């Protein structure tokens, strides 16, 4: 089992909060696509000759900027060079302003069987603050039209904790998503990343700082409302109806191999991580020389342990004490149990069936707890 991630580094405009690698200029798009096709061919053995690819994920950037013809060429090259499972989960991230009826028909005729739609909010004030390219009405329309086009496996992104977003409006955002019976929801607290327009606007006083207490309250509301509507909270930021968890992202948290293609994309072969250069020109230039423009790091036992603490705690199954013992040794297990006592005693963590699992209150400080567990 393995997965493939494809990074499409282009956007129509820059969202104020985003620090992912992308360009708003499409001048190099054709050259990038040619390089991506070549990288697929160069990396065909990364996952192993007999590896079965169970998931493919188009992220970015904005993958929905690709035309049907461009997607077809990528898919043909993928299927020519990898063994893609017949029931593979194939996700494409899309913005509402790209999802016209014609676009949805084209996507439905492609191997794409899961849409990840960047809604973020159903309120114009939030969308303007985030500098999103779509309107609230487009957000609603694209959900309806995606369902009418035959897409059942849809996930929507929502952001909470934005300055000016009241608890009442946050509840309305959630109610709107639930009203469409979307089977999956990914929801994130607004984070102010360095060197983003949002950080600059806050420093200049154009935008209020993020209120951490309100953000925490809205996270609690999110968990409560999702549970009431039959969603499983299977990872800190992810909720789904039964049978609709993200197979691709779940594999990340389980430590399963994946190949990242495109500038800034990351890969993991079970023992080492590698990441491509976050520069479109250098990426294209290197691939033209049949070289993968990447750096590589072989993980130590301690690094693998720390990653398991970070990813395991974020999931509903938590940290397996048996796995810690067998894969990392008695010393790591004993130290972990010692560190966990304070959180067990304060009801931030529970121990269930030999697993350490975060409570809702513990999820509010998940990063702090996982860092305390690091070797």
C-alpha positions in Angstrom: 0.0 0.0 0.0 1.3 3.5 -0.9 0.2 6.9 -2.1 1.1 9.7 -4.5 0.9 13.4 -3.8 1.1 15.9 -6.7 1.7 19.5 -6.0 0.3 22.0 -8.5 2.1 25.3 -7.6 -0.3 27.9 -9.2 -3.1 30.1 -7.9 -5.3 32.8 -9.3 -4.5 35.0 -6.3 -2.8 34.7 -3.0 -4.9 34.0 0.1 -3.7 36.2 2.9 -3.0 33.4 5.4 -1.2 30.9 3.0 2.5 30.0 3.3 2.4 27.0 0.9 4.5 27.1 -2.2 2.7 28.6 -5.2 2.9 31.3 -7.9 0.1 33.6 -9.2 1.9 33.8 -12.6 0.9 31.0 -15.0 3.7 31.8 -17.4 5.7 28.7 -16.5 2.6 26.3 -16.3 3.3 24.5 -19.6 7.0 24.0 -18.7 6.0 22.8 -15.2 3.6 20.3 -16.6 6.2 18.9 -18.9 8.6 18.6 -16.0 6.0 16.9 -13.8 5.4 14.3 -16.5 9.1 13.7 -16.7 9.4 13.5 -12.9 6.7 10.8 -12.8 8.8 8.8 -15.2 12.0 9.4 -13.2 10.4 8.4 -9.9 8.5 5.3 -11.1 10.6 3.0 -8.8 10.6 5.2 -5.7 7.8 3.2 -4.0 9.1 -0.2 -5.1 8.6 -2.1 -8.3 5.6 -4.0 -7.1 4.0 -1.3 -5.0 0.3 -0.8 -5.3 -0.8 2.8 -5.2 -4.0 3.1 -3.2 -4.4 6.9 -3.2 -3.5 9.8 -5.4 -3.9 13.4 -4.1 -3.7 16.6 -6.2 -2.8 19.5 -3.8 -1.4 22.9 -4.2 -1.7 25.6 -5.0 -4.9 25.2 -6.9 -5.1 21.9 -8.9 -8.6 22.8 -10.2 -6.8 25.3 -12.5 -5.7 22.4 -14.6 -7.7 21.7 -17.8 -9.2 18.3 -18.6 -6.5 17.8 -21.2 -3.7 18.6 -18.8 -5.2 16.2 -16.2 -5.6 13.5 -18.7 -1.9 13.7 -19.6 -0.9 13.4 -16.0 -3.2 10.5 -15.4 -2.0 8.6 -18.5 1.6 9.0 -17.3 0.7 7.9 -13.8 -1.1 4.8 -15.0 1.7 4.0 -17.4 4.4 4.1 -14.7 2.6 3.0 -11.5 0.3 0.2 -10.5 -2.8 2.2 -9.5 -5.4 0.2 -7.6 -8.8 -0.1 -9.3 -10.5 1.3 -6.2 -7.9 4.0 -5.6 -9.0 7.1 -3.8 -8.2 10.0 -6.2 -8.7 13.4 -4.7 -8.5 16.8 -6.3 -8.4 20.0 -4.3 -10.6 22.7 -5.9 -11.7 26.2 -5.3 -15.4 27.1 -5.7 -14.7 29.7 -8.5 -13.2 26.9 -10.7 -16.1 24.4 -10.3 -18.4 25.4 -13.2 -20.9 22.8 -14.5 -18.6 22.1 -17.4 -15.6 21.7 -15.2 -17.5 19.3 -12.9 -18.6 17.2 -16.0 -15.0 17.0 -17.1 -13.8 15.9 -13.7 -16.5 13.3 -13.4 -15.3 11.8 -16.6 -11.7 11.6 -15.3 -10.3 9.2 -12.6 -11.0 11.8 -9.9 -13.5 10.4 -7.5 -13.1 12.7 -4.5 -13.3 16.5 -4.4 -11.7 18.6 -1.6 -13.4 22.0 -1.9 -11.9 25.1 -0.2 -15.0 26.7 1.1 -13.3 28.3 4.2 -16.5 30.3 5.1 -20.0 31.2 3.9 -19.6 34.8 5.0 -18.3 37.5 2.7 -16.4 39.4 5.5 -14.3 36.2 6.2 -13.7 35.6 2.5 -12.5 39.2 2.0 -10.2 39.0 5.0 -8.7 35.8 3.7 -8.5 37.3 0.1 -10.4 34.3 -1.3 -11.3 34.4 -5.0 -14.8 33.1 -4.5 -18.0 34.5 -3.0 -20.3 33.0 -0.4 -22.9 32.3 -3.1 -20.3 30.5 -5.2 -19.4 28.4 -2.2 -23.0 27.2 -1.9 -23.5 26.7 -5.6 -20.5 24.6 -6.1 -21.5 22.1 -3.4 -25.0 21.6 -4.9 -23.6 21.4 -8.5 -20.8 18.9 -7.4 -23.5 16.7 -5.9 -25.7 17.0 -9.0 -22.7 16.1 -11.2 -22.5 12.8 -9.3 -19.7 13.4 -6.8 -20.6 11.6 -3.5 -17.2 11.7 -1.8 -16.8 15.4 -1.1 -14.9 17.1 1.7 -15.1 20.8 2.5 -12.6 23.0 4.3 -13.7 25.5 6.9 -11.5 27.9 8.9 -12.4 29.1 12.4 -10.8 31.7 14.7 -10.8 34.4 12.1 -10.9 37.9 13.5 -14.5 39.0 13.6 -16.0 35.6 13.3 -18.6 35.3 16.1 -19.5 32.0 17.7 -23.0 32.4 16.2 -21.7 32.8 12.6 -19.3 29.8 13.2 -22.3 27.7 14.1 -24.0 28.9 10.9 -21.0 27.9 8.8 -21.1 24.4 10.3 -24.9 24.2 9.9 -24.6 25.1 6.3 -22.1 22.3 5.6 -24.2 19.8 7.5 -27.3 20.8 5.6 -25.7 19.6 2.4 -24.9 16.2 4.0 -21.3 16.5 2.9 -19.6 13.2 4.2 -16.3 14.8 5.2 -15.2 18.0 6.8 -11.6 19.4 7.4 -11.5 22.4 9.7 -8.6 24.4 10.9 -7.9 27.3 13.2 -6.6 30.4 11.4 -2.8 30.4 11.9 -0.8 33.6 11.3 2.3 32.3 9.4 5.4 34.4 9.0 5.9 36.5 6.0 2.2 36.2 4.9 0.0 39.2 4.0 -2.1 38.4 7.1 0.9 38.8 9.4 1.7 42.1 7.8 -1.9 43.3 8.1 -2.0 42.4 11.8 1.3 44.2 12.5 0.0 47.3 10.7 -3.2 47.2 12.6 -5.4 46.6 9.6 -6.6 43.3 11.0 -7.2 42.4 14.6 -4.9 39.7 16.0 -6.3 36.2 16.3 -8.1 35.6 19.6 -6.7 32.3 20.9 -9.5 31.9 23.5 -12.2 32.4 20.9 -10.4 30.0 18.6 -10.4 27.4 21.3 -14.1 27.9 22.0 -14.9 27.6 18.3 -12.9 24.3 18.2 -15.1 23.0 21.1 -18.2 24.1 19.2 -16.9 22.3 16.1 -16.4 19.0 18.0 -19.8 19.2 19.7 -21.8 20.1 16.5 -19.9 17.5 14.4 -20.8 14.8 16.9 -24.4 15.8 17.0 -24.6 15.5 13.2 -23.1 12.0 13.1 -19.5 12.8 12.2 -16.6 10.8 13.6 -13.7 13.0 14.8 -11.0 10.7 13.5 -8.1 13.2 13.5 -7.7 16.6 15.2 -8.8 18.6 12.1 -10.9 15.9 10.3 -14.4 14.7 10.7 -16.3 12.2 8.6 -19.5 10.2 8.2 -18.9 6.4 8.6 -16.8 5.0 5.7 -15.7 8.4 4.4 -12.4 9.0 6.1 -9.6 10.4 3.9 -7.6 7.3 3.0 -4.7 9.4 1.7 -4.3 11.5 4.7 -4.8 8.5 7.0 -1.9 6.8 5.4 0.3 9.8 6.3 -0.6 9.4 10.0 0.0 5.6 9.8 3.5 6.1 8.4 2.8 4.4 5.1 5.0 5.2 2.1 4.2 8.0 -0.3 5.8 9.8 -3.2 5.5 13.5 -3.6 5.8 15.0 -7.1 6.2 18.6 -8.1 8.1 21.6 -6.4 8.0 21.5 -2.6 6.4 18.0 -2.5 7.6 15.6 0.2 8.2 11.9 0.0 8.6 9.1 2.6 10.0 5.6 1.8 9.6 4.2 5.3 13.1 5.2 6.5 13.9 8.5 4.9 12.1 11.7 4.0 12.9 13.8 0.9 11.6 17.0 -0.3 11.7 18.8 -3.7 13.0 22.4 -4.0 10.3 25.0 -3.4 11.1 27.0 -6.6 9.4 26.5 -9.9 12.3 27.6 -12.1 14.9 25.5 -10.3 12.5 22.5 -10.4 12.0 22.8 -14.1 15.7 23.4 -14.7 16.7 20.3 -12.7 14.1 17.9 -14.2 15.3 19.0 -17.7 18.7 17.5 -16.7 16.9 14.3 -15.5 17.8 15.1 -11.9 15.3 15.1 -9.0 15.8 18.5 -7.2 15.5 17.2 -3.7 17.1 16.9 -0.3 17.0 13.7 1.8 17.1 12.9 5.5 17.3 9.4 7.0 15.3 9.3 10.2 16.8 8.2 13.4 14.9 6.0 15.9 14.2 9.0 18.0 12.9 11.0 15.1 10.6 8.2 14.1 9.4 8.0 17.8 8.7 11.8 17.9 6.8 11.6 14.6 4.7 8.8 15.9 3.9 10.8 19.1 2.9 13.8 16.9 0.8 12.0 14.4 -0.6 9.2 16.7 -1.9 11.6 19.3 -3.8 13.5 16.6 -5.9 10.5 15.7 -8.9 9.0 17.4 -7.0 5.7 17.9 -4.2 7.5 19.7 -0.8 6.1 20.6 -0.5 2.3 20.8 1.6 1.4 23.9 2.3 -2.0 22.3 3.7 -0.4 19.2 5.9 1.9 21.3 7.2 -1.2 23.2 7.9 -3.3 20.1 9.2 -0.7 17.8 11.0 1.7 20.1 11.8 -0.3 23.2 11.1 -0.5 27.0 12.9 2.7 27.8 10.8 4.8 25.5 7.7 3.2 26.8 8.6 3.8 30.4 9.5 7.4 29.8 6.2 7.9 27.9 4.1 6.5 30.7 5.9 8.7 33.2 5.3 11.8 31.1 1.7 10.9 30.5 0.7 10.7 34.1 0.1 14.5 34.5 -2.2 14.4 31.5 -4.0 11.2 32.6 -4.6 12.7 36.1 -5.9 16.0 34.6 -8.3 14.3 32.1 -6.5 15.5 29.1 -5.7 11.9 28.1 -7.4 8.6 28.7 -5.9 5.1 28.5 -8.2 2.8 26.6 -7.3 -0.7 25.3 -3.6 -0.1 25.7 -3.8 3.2 23.8 -3.3 6.8 25.0 -6.1 8.9 23.5 -6.7 12.7 23.8 -9.9 13.9 25.4 -11.7 16.9 23.9 -9.9 19.1 26.4 -6.6 17.4 25.6 -7.1 18.2 21.9 -7.0 21.9 22.7 -3.3 21.4 23.6 -2.4 18.5 21.4 0.8 20.0 20.1 2.0 20.8 23.7 1.3 17.2 24.8 3.0 15.6 21.9 6.1 17.8 22.3 6.3 16.8 26.0 6.4 13.2 24.9 9.2 13.7 22.4 12.4 11.7 23.0 
